[in-house]
Amino acid sequence: MSETKSSENSRVVRAAGIVGIATMLSRVFGLIRDTVVAGFFGAGLMTDAFFVAFRIPNLLRRLLAEGSLTVSFVPVFTEYLRNKTREEALELADIAFTALSIILVAVSLAGVLLSPLIVTIMAPGFVKTPAQYELAVFLTRLMFPYIFFISLVALCMGILNSLRHFAAPALSPVVLNIAMILAALGLRDFFQEPIVALALGVMAGGILQLAMQWPFLVRMGVRLKPNFRFRHPGVKRIGLLMLPAAFGAAIYQINIFIGTILASLLPTGSVSYLYYADRIVELPLGVFAIAVGTATLPSFSEQIALGKMEEWKRTIAFSLRLILFITVPATVAIIVLRVPILSVLFQRGEFGIEATLLTAQALLFYALGLWAFSTIRIVVAAFYSLQDTKAPMKAAIVALVVNALGSVALMFPLRHGGLALATSIASAVNVGMLWVILTRRVGTILDGEFYRSLGKTLLASLVMWGAIGLIGLWVPWQSSGTFSARMLYLISCVVGGGTAFFLAAFLLKSPEIVITLQSFRRRLTRRNKP
């Protein structure tokens, strides 16, 4: 392995590690939040209304913020940093901040005014239940301005990541989760509809997340201020990239949202079952896949800006290996332990055994698509580093059609599980199409080292599966057992299975283990130097 290749891989591992740890903390608080929500509000009319209302600004966040602005801004901003002066790059950031703020004010006002129409389109099944429909409209109006704050957070994330600072943006979602937890615990008794407290927590979390970014921007010399030079060539390039990127990068969330629309036509609770299952899948997806995707986009963009195409290909292959090294065993573990995971995390209060089993159906089918949900982050980032957002958009349109048709075909025989399966199938189609387009454009990307690594990961995952089975013989699972007994089973399987996987990977000399240890040793050596 050349020194340059090793150095860039180490940078990706280090950045992904920072984002992954921060995201893990966020996901832990997210699970605590969902546990609190499930315990106090269960899975029914109120929670269905809240989750629909919450997903509307969240979808726009993916479309306007992470889904388009960040991925369009980072390559252009990085190019200015590398090929022009820092002052020119910071001017571009000021103009983007000004333009985005104006757009977001207009979007927020429109969303508040059009909330009845939005809810009718997004959850048509609610119309037949006036109380649920009115609650969803009210919650949508209350939370819609969240898109203003969280989109500006995404711009700050793009700036900080381009400057190779990853911790603060990755930690900001922790603030949202804490705000929602405190709101649920302390404010629910003040409202006729207790779920309103959660909506207030969302708004408070959005404001606090933006406030959290500012000190880090200032420390790095970035002082965002109004600049109305909208004819700036860099802004025009970002604008041309944003529209197709908005659709292409957010395909996973759009597919999830289609599931929400159709789930509103199914028995009460279906929206919530899909939501809770999606939250479990989001844990490995957020901690590892999004972490690697976040870390690689600046690296990809810098390599393209410097004309290092072969190095760019090697970084893509390494990033895919790194993601699959985690998502393959995570898929096996989620499928095998789906009922224990949901039982321990959510089964209490209003969330009973039946809700656990119904949510587990959705989780099974979501887990089958985890590899696609994960690898799409890297493949799309590769296209964006080339400043090509049209190819991801075209593939996303095809995948969206596949998801819609698959959802309608599968929702009746499999209920909400069919909606989850359709999402997984559509994501696999999306990845497949993009990979074919990318390899036709730049040639072969994956080498023998990739396939050897994947084989070792699969073998280590089988070892983990066997270890979990053996643990089940020693500590049998009981759905109706005490919480402590269920917790003991889950912890035993997670610790035992995880240990078996990493031990097997170490003995097989998986390259991901080797480079991670090398990166850790280098960092430790630098810290110990006088």
C-alpha positions in Angstrom: 0.0 0.0 0.0 1.5 3.3 -1.0 2.0 6.1 1.6 -0.5 8.4 -0.2 -3.1 5.7 -0.4 -2.6 4.7 3.3 -2.6 8.4 4.3 -6.0 9.1 2.6 -7.5 5.9 3.9 -6.4 6.9 7.4 -7.9 10.3 7.0 -11.2 8.7 6.0 -11.1 6.3 8.9 -10.2 9.0 11.4 -13.0 11.4 10.1 -15.5 8.5 9.9 -14.5 7.5 13.5 -15.2 11.0 14.8 -18.5 11.2 13.0 -19.4 7.7 14.0 -18.8 8.2 17.7 -20.7 11.4 17.7 -23.5 9.8 15.7 -23.5 6.8 18.0 -24.1 9.2 20.9 -26.9 10.9 19.0 -28.5 7.5 18.2 -28.3 6.4 21.8 -30.2 9.5 22.8 -32.5 9.0 19.9 -33.3 5.5 21.2 -33.9 6.9 24.6 -36.2 9.5 23.0 -38.1 6.8 21.2 -38.3 4.7 24.3 -39.8 7.7 26.1 -42.2 8.4 23.3 -43.3 4.7 23.0 -43.8 4.5 26.8 -45.8 7.7 27.2 -47.7 7.7 23.9 -47.6 4.1 22.5 -48.5 3.4 18.9 -51.9 4.9 17.9 -53.8 7.9 16.7 -51.7 10.6 18.4 -48.3 9.1 17.5 -49.3 8.4 13.9 -50.3 12.1 13.6 -47.0 13.3 15.2 -44.8 11.0 13.0 -46.5 12.2 9.8 -46.2 15.8 10.9 -42.5 15.3 12.0 -41.6 13.5 8.7 -42.8 16.4 6.6 -40.1 18.9 7.7 -37.6 16.0 8.0 -38.2 15.1 4.3 -37.7 18.8 3.3 -34.5 18.8 5.4 -33.2 15.9 3.3 -34.3 17.6 0.1 -33.2 21.2 0.8 -30.4 20.6 3.3 -28.4 17.3 3.5 -30.0 16.1 0.3 -29.1 19.0 -2.0 -27.4 21.9 -0.3 -24.6 20.1 1.5 -23.7 17.7 -1.3 -23.8 20.6 -3.9 -22.0 23.1 -1.7 -19.1 20.9 -0.5 -17.5 20.1 -3.9 -17.7 23.7 -5.1 -16.5 25.1 -1.7 -13.7 22.6 -1.6 -12.6 23.6 -5.1 -12.5 27.2 -4.1 -10.5 26.3 -1.0 -7.9 24.3 -3.0 -7.7 26.3 -6.2 -8.5 29.9 -5.1 -8.0 32.0 -2.0 -9.6 31.3 1.4 -11.2 34.8 1.2 -13.0 33.8 -2.0 -14.2 30.6 -0.5 -15.5 32.4 2.6 -17.3 34.9 0.4 -19.0 32.0 -1.4 -20.1 30.7 2.0 -21.6 34.1 3.0 -23.6 34.3 -0.3 -24.9 30.8 0.1 -25.9 31.6 3.7 -27.8 34.7 2.6 -29.6 33.0 -0.3 -30.5 30.0 1.7 -32.0 32.1 4.6 -34.3 33.9 2.2 -35.4 30.7 0.5 -36.1 29.0 3.9 -38.2 31.9 5.2 -40.4 31.6 2.1 -40.6 27.7 2.4 -41.5 27.9 6.1 -44.3 30.4 5.6 -45.7 28.4 2.7 -45.6 25.2 4.8 -47.5 26.8 7.7 -50.2 28.2 5.3 -50.5 25.0 3.3 -50.4 22.5 6.1 -54.0 21.2 5.6 -53.2 20.4 1.9 -49.8 18.9 2.8 -51.3 16.5 5.4 -54.2 15.6 3.0 -51.6 14.6 0.4 -49.1 12.9 2.7 -51.6 11.0 4.9 -54.9 10.8 3.0 -56.2 8.1 5.4 -56.3 10.6 8.2 -59.1 12.5 6.5 -61.6 9.9 7.6 -60.7 10.5 11.3 -61.3 14.3 11.8 -59.6 14.4 15.2 -56.4 12.8 13.9 -56.4 15.0 10.8 -56.8 18.2 12.7 -54.0 17.2 15.2 -51.7 16.3 12.3 -52.4 19.7 10.7 -51.7 21.6 13.9 -48.5 19.7 14.6 -47.3 20.3 11.0 -47.9 24.0 11.4 -46.1 24.0 14.7 -43.0 22.1 13.5 -42.7 23.4 9.9 -40.3 26.3 10.8 -37.9 23.6 12.0 -36.8 23.3 8.4 -35.4 26.9 8.6 -33.0 26.1 11.5 -32.0 22.6 10.5 -31.2 23.6 6.9 -28.8 26.4 8.1 -27.3 23.7 10.4 -26.7 21.6 7.2 -24.9 24.6 5.5 -22.7 25.0 8.6 -22.0 21.3 8.5 -20.9 21.6 4.8 -18.5 24.4 5.7 -17.0 22.7 8.8 -16.6 19.4 7.0 -14.9 21.0 4.1 -12.5 22.5 6.6 -12.0 19.0 8.0 -13.9 19.6 11.2 -16.5 16.9 11.8 -17.3 16.6 15.5 -19.7 19.6 16.1 -22.0 18.9 13.2 -22.2 15.2 14.1 -23.0 16.0 17.7 -25.7 18.6 17.0 -28.6 16.0 16.7 -27.9 15.0 20.3 -29.3 18.4 21.2 -32.5 17.7 19.3 -33.0 14.4 21.1 -32.4 15.9 24.5 -34.8 18.7 23.8 -37.5 16.2 22.8 -36.9 14.0 25.8 -37.1 16.9 28.2 -40.2 18.2 26.5 -41.9 14.8 26.7 -41.0 14.4 30.4 -41.7 17.9 31.6 -44.3 19.5 29.3 -46.8 16.8 28.3 -49.2 17.5 31.2 -49.6 21.1 30.2 -51.5 20.3 27.0 -54.9 18.8 26.2 -53.1 16.7 23.6 -49.8 15.7 25.3 -48.1 15.0 22.0 -47.9 18.7 21.4 -45.0 18.8 24.0 -42.9 16.7 21.5 -43.5 19.3 18.7 -42.3 22.1 21.0 -39.2 20.0 21.8 -38.5 19.7 18.0 -38.6 23.4 17.6 -36.4 24.1 20.6 -33.9 21.4 19.3 -33.7 23.1 15.9 -32.8 26.5 17.4 -30.2 24.9 19.8 -28.6 22.9 17.0 -27.9 26.0 14.9 -26.6 27.9 18.0 -24.2 25.0 18.7 -22.4 25.4 15.3 -21.6 29.1 15.6 -18.7 29.0 18.0 -16.9 26.4 15.9 -17.4 28.4 12.8 -16.0 31.5 14.5 -13.0 29.5 15.8 -12.1 28.5 12.3 -12.4 32.1 11.0 -15.8 31.8 9.4 -18.2 34.6 10.3 -21.3 34.2 8.2 -22.8 37.6 7.2 -25.3 38.9 4.6 -24.0 39.1 1.1 -26.4 39.6 -1.7 -24.1 39.0 -4.7 -26.3 36.2 -6.0 -24.7 36.4 -9.5 -21.5 34.9 -8.1 -20.4 32.1 -10.4 -19.9 29.7 -7.5 -23.4 30.2 -6.3 -24.7 29.6 -9.8 -22.8 26.3 -9.9 -24.2 25.3 -6.6 -27.7 26.2 -7.7 -27.4 24.1 -10.9 -26.3 21.1 -8.8 -29.0 21.5 -6.1 -32.2 20.8 -8.0 -31.4 17.3 -9.3 -29.5 16.6 -6.1 -32.5 17.3 -4.0 -34.3 14.4 -5.6 -31.4 12.0 -6.0 -29.8 12.1 -2.6 -33.2 12.0 -0.7 -34.5 8.9 -2.4 -34.4 6.7 0.7 -36.5 9.3 2.7 -38.9 9.7 -0.2 -39.4 6.0 -0.4 -40.0 5.9 3.4 -42.5 8.7 3.0 -44.4 6.8 0.3 -44.6 4.0 2.9 -46.0 6.5 5.4 -48.7 7.7 2.9 -49.8 4.1 2.2 -49.5 3.0 5.8 -52.1 5.7 6.7 -54.5 3.6 4.7 -53.7 0.4 6.7 -54.9 -0.4 10.3 -54.2 2.1 13.0 -50.6 1.8 14.2 -49.1 0.9 10.9 -47.3 4.3 10.5 -45.8 3.9 14.0 -44.6 0.3 13.3 -42.8 1.5 10.2 -41.3 4.5 12.2 -40.0 2.4 15.1 -38.5 -0.2 12.7 -36.9 2.5 10.6 -35.3 3.9 13.8 -33.5 0.6 14.5 -32.2 0.5 10.9 -31.1 4.1 11.2 -28.7 3.1 14.0 -26.1 1.3 12.0 -27.0 3.4 9.0 -26.3 6.6 10.8 -23.4 5.5 12.9 -21.4 3.9 10.1 -22.8 4.5 6.6 -23.6 8.2 7.1 -20.3 8.7 9.0 -18.3 7.2 6.1 -20.3 9.1 3.6 -19.8 12.4 5.5 -16.1 11.8 5.8 -15.6 10.8 2.2 -17.3 13.6 0.3 -14.6 16.2 1.2 -11.9 13.6 0.3 -13.6 12.8 -3.0 -14.0 16.5 -3.8 -10.4 17.3 -3.0 -9.0 14.4 -5.1 -11.1 15.5 -8.1 -10.1 19.1 -7.6 -6.4 18.0 -7.7 -7.0 15.6 -10.7 -6.1 12.5 -8.7 -8.6 10.1 -10.4 -6.9 6.8 -9.6 -6.6 7.8 -5.9 -10.3 8.8 -6.0 -11.2 5.3 -7.3 -9.1 3.6 -4.5 -10.8 5.8 -1.9 -14.3 4.8 -3.2 -13.4 1.1 -3.1 -11.9 1.4 0.4 -15.0 3.3 1.6 -17.3 0.6 0.3 -15.2 -2.1 2.0 -15.4 -0.1 5.3 -19.2 0.3 5.1 -19.8 -3.4 4.2 -17.5 -4.5 7.0 -20.1 -3.1 9.4 -23.4 -3.3 7.6 -23.1 -7.0 6.7 -22.8 -8.2 10.3 -25.3 -5.6 11.4 -27.9 -7.0 8.9 -27.4 -10.5 10.2 -27.7 -9.3 13.8 -30.8 -7.2 13.2 -32.6 -10.1 11.4 -31.7 -12.7 14.1 -32.4 -10.4 17.1 -35.2 -8.1 15.7 -37.8 -9.2 18.3 -35.4 -9.0 21.3 -34.1 -5.6 20.2 -37.6 -4.1 19.8 -38.8 -5.8 23.0 -36.0 -4.4 25.2 -36.1 -0.9 23.6 -39.8 -0.2 23.3 -41.9 -2.9 25.0 -43.3 -1.1 28.0 -46.4 1.0 28.9 -48.6 1.5 25.9 -46.3 -0.5 23.6 -47.1 -4.2 24.2 -46.0 -7.6 22.8 -48.3 -7.3 19.8 -46.8 -3.9 18.8 -43.3 -5.5 19.2 -44.2 -8.4 16.9 -45.8 -6.2 14.3 -42.9 -3.8 14.3 -40.5 -6.7 13.9 -42.2 -7.6 10.6 -41.3 -4.2 9.2 -37.8 -4.4 10.7 -37.1 -7.7 8.9 -37.8 -6.3 5.5 -35.9 -3.0 6.2 -32.9 -5.0 7.3 -32.8 -6.8 4.0 -32.0 -3.4 2.3 -29.5 -2.2 4.8 -26.6 -2.9 2.4 -28.2 -0.7 -0.2 -29.2 2.1 2.1 -25.6 2.2 3.2 -23.6 1.9 0.0 -25.8 4.5 -1.8 -24.2 7.1 0.4 -20.8 6.4 -1.1 -21.9 6.0 -4.7 -23.9 9.2 -4.6 -21.0 11.1 -2.9 -18.8 9.9 -5.8 -21.1 11.4 -8.4 -21.4 14.7 -6.4 -17.6 15.0 -6.2 -17.7 14.9 -10.0 -20.3 17.7 -9.7 -22.8 15.4 -11.5 -26.2 15.4 -9.8 -28.2 14.4 -12.9 -27.3 10.7 -12.9 -28.4 10.2 -9.3 -31.6 12.0 -10.1 -32.4 9.7 -13.0 -31.7 6.6 -11.0 -33.8 7.9 -8.2 -36.7 8.5 -10.4 -36.6 4.8 -11.6 -36.2 3.7 -7.9 -39.2 5.8 -6.9 -41.4 4.2 -9.5 -40.2 0.8 -8.4 -41.0 1.6 -4.8 -44.5 3.0 -5.6 -45.4 0.0 -7.7 -43.9 -2.5 -5.2 -45.6 -0.8 -2.3 -49.1 -1.0 -3.9 -48.4 -4.7 -4.9 -47.1 -5.8 -1.5 -49.1 -3.7 1.0 -52.1 -6.0 0.9 -50.5 -9.4 1.3 -47.8 -8.3 3.7 -49.4 -5.1 5.2 -46.9 -2.7 6.5 -44.1 -5.3 6.1 -44.7 -5.1 2.3 -44.1 -1.4 2.4 -40.8 -1.9 4.1 -39.8 -4.6 1.6 -40.7 -2.3 -1.4 -38.4 0.4 0.1 -35.5 -2.1 0.3 -36.1 -3.4 -3.3 -36.2 0.2 -4.6 -32.9 1.1 -2.9 -31.2 -1.9 -4.3 -32.4 -0.8 -7.8 -31.0 2.7 -7.2 -27.6 1.4 -6.2 -27.4 -1.0 -9.1 -28.3 1.6 -11.7 -25.8 4.2 -10.3 -23.0 1.6 -10.1 -23.4 0.7 -13.8 -23.4 4.3 -14.8 -20.3 5.1 -12.7 -18.2 2.2 -13.9 -19.1 2.9 -17.6 -17.9 6.5 -17.1 -14.7 5.9 -15.1 -13.9 2.2 -15.6 -13.3 -0.5 -13.1 -13.3 0.6 -9.5 -13.4 -2.6 -7.4 -10.3 -4.7 -7.3 -9.4 -8.1 -6.0 -8.7 -6.6 -2.5 -12.3 -5.5 -2.3 -13.7 -9.0 -3.1 -11.3 -10.7 -0.7 -12.3 -8.3 2.0 -16.0 -8.9 1.4 -15.5 -12.6 1.5 -13.8 -12.3 4.9 -16.6 -10.1 6.2 -19.2 -12.6 5.1 -17.4 -15.5 6.8 -16.9 -13.5 10.0 -20.7 -12.7 9.9 -21.5 -16.4 9.7 -19.3 -17.0 12.7 -21.2 -14.3 14.6 -24.6 -15.9 13.6 -23.4 -19.2 15.0 -22.3 -17.6 18.2 -25.6 -15.9 18.7 -27.3 -19.3 18.2 -25.1 -20.9 20.8 -25.8 -18.1 23.3 -29.6 -18.7 22.7 -29.1 -22.3 24.0 -27.5 -21.0 27.2 -29.8 -18.0 27.7 -33.2 -18.8 26.0 -35.3 -15.9 24.7 -38.7 -15.4 26.3 -41.0 -12.7 24.8 -43.1 -12.5 28.0 -40.2 -12.7 30.3 -39.1 -10.0 32.8 -37.3 -6.9 31.4 -34.1 -8.0 33.2 -34.3 -11.4 31.6 -34.9 -10.0 28.1 -32.1 -7.5 28.6 -29.7 -10.2 29.7 -30.4 -12.2 26.6 -29.9 -9.2 24.2 -26.7 -8.0 25.9 -25.3 -11.5 25.9 -26.1 -11.9 22.1 -24.7 -8.5 21.2 -21.5 -8.8 23.2 -20.9 -12.4 22.4 -21.9 -12.1 18.7 -19.8 -8.9 18.3 -16.8 -10.4 19.9 -17.1 -13.5 17.7 -17.3 -11.3 14.6 -14.3 -9.1 15.4 -12.2 -12.0 16.6 -13.0 -13.9 13.4 -12.2 -10.8 11.3 -8.9 -10.4 13.2 -7.9 -14.0 12.6 -8.8 -13.7 9.0 -6.7 -10.6 8.8 -9.5 -8.4 7.4 -7.8 -5.3 6.0 -10.4 -3.0 7.7 -9.3 -4.3 11.1 -5.6 -3.7 10.1 -6.0 -0.1 8.9 -8.2 0.8 11.8 -5.5 -0.4 14.3 -2.8 1.3 12.2 -4.7 4.6 12.3 -5.3 4.3 16.1 -1.6 3.5 16.7 -0.5 6.5 14.6 -2.8 8.8 16.6 -1.6 7.4 19.9 2.0 7.8 18.9 1.4 11.5 17.9 -0.2 12.2 21.2 2.7 10.6 23.2 5.3 12.6 21.3 6.8 15.4 23.4 
